[in-house]
């Protein structure tokens, strides 16, 4: 593909690819995806023929969107795990205190047996 054909592809396909990526409902992200798609196209400009550019751009934009969605899901999952860990830590931050309260509830004979083990 020539530089002239590349520029023609920008004129013809940038808007449709942008509309396609608008499914993410984020203008900035959609612009980034279009830009990334054309950047990748430029890296492969000597390998591609003009007739396949449109499908190549849409396919590339699709894969970039999938990567973004997967990355966001991983980040969300990590945030959820971190929240659960924080809750667990706060619940059991003073395990010794909990054990001492439990020992206080036992009859004196049992307290003595368990206290020796600790």
Buried (B, 14 or more C-beta within 10 A) or exposed (E): BEEEBBEBBBEEBBEBBBEBBEEBEEEEBBEBBBEBBBEBBEEEBEEBEEEEBBEBBBEBBBEBBEEBEEEEEEEEEEEEEEEEEEEEEEEEEEEEEEEEEEBEEEEEEEEEEEEEEE
